[in-house]
């Protein structure tokens, strides 16, 4: 299974943009890139996913490098509620493999008021 | 609003007891998952089910069993609880396919004394 590498922790200031990096140098052509986050005392929640092109939704943007060996989750204006652990996960869409998510330890994001 | 519920937020059991953790989803999802989450180890998959009465072992199935008699309900069973099973247990569900996100419950903090 392809692995991801993320910084252990990052700090940001409220109302400023945040760029959360993820390296996945062994990504295969059939891997989707998924991001989840886990707020304190809650289960993880889905944020965004992509395959090759950059993606936007109401929560965040996902920028994927042209060679797909890295990606960046972008929170456009951090709020205190965005303080969480952010997980970057590769998900193989090959049949029989696509149910499992391989979770790393993620990046703990702190947001300063 | 999609929902995954778990039977208890906090549970304290004694060593050797049989423990049942229940998970219910109301989204008609095919897939259901049980994870445990421990500091420094992240989320680890115990078992998952892709249909009623169908199950597959995850990465750490030892000491656990599961039951899925109805589509909406997935139970995790600790046949004889041990102190090393003290952990946060998270249930999730999803539609089939690699682009579909997993929806998580709030978790059950199990302490085995």
Contacts between the chains, C-beta under 8 A, distances in Angstrom:
chain1	res1	chain2	res2	distance
A	32	B	98	5.4
A	32	B	99	6.5
A	34	B	101	7.4
A	36	B	101	7.8
A	36	B	102	7.8
A	41	B	106	8.0
A	41	B	107	8.0
A	42	B	104	7.9
A	42	B	106	6.1
A	42	B	107	7.4
A	43	B	4	7.6
A	43	B	90	5.1
A	43	B	92	7.3
A	43	B	104	3.0
A	43	B	105	5.5
A	43	B	106	5.7
A	43	B	107	5.4
A	44	B	43	7.3
A	44	B	90	7.5
A	44	B	92	7.9
A	44	B	102	7.6
A	44	B	104	5.1
A	45	B	103	7.9
A	45	B	104	6.7
A	46	B	101	3.5
A	46	B	102	6.9
A	46	B	103	7.5
A	49	B	99	6.6
A	49	B	101	7.3
A	91	B	98	4.9
A	92	B	98	6.8
A	93	B	97	7.6
A	93	B	98	3.6
A	93	B	99	7.5
A	98	B	97	6.5
A	98	B	98	3.7
A	99	B	31	5.7
A	99	B	33	8.0
A	99	B	48	6.1
A	99	B	50	6.3
A	99	B	56	8.0
A	99	B	94	7.8
A	99	B	96	7.5
A	100	B	45	6.3
A	100	B	48	7.4
A	100	B	58	7.4
A	101	B	45	7.8
A	101	B	102	6.7
A	103	B	35	7.9
A	103	B	42	4.8
A	103	B	43	4.0
A	103	B	44	7.5
A	104	B	42	6.1
A	105	B	40	7.4
A	105	B	42	4.9
A	106	B	42	7.3
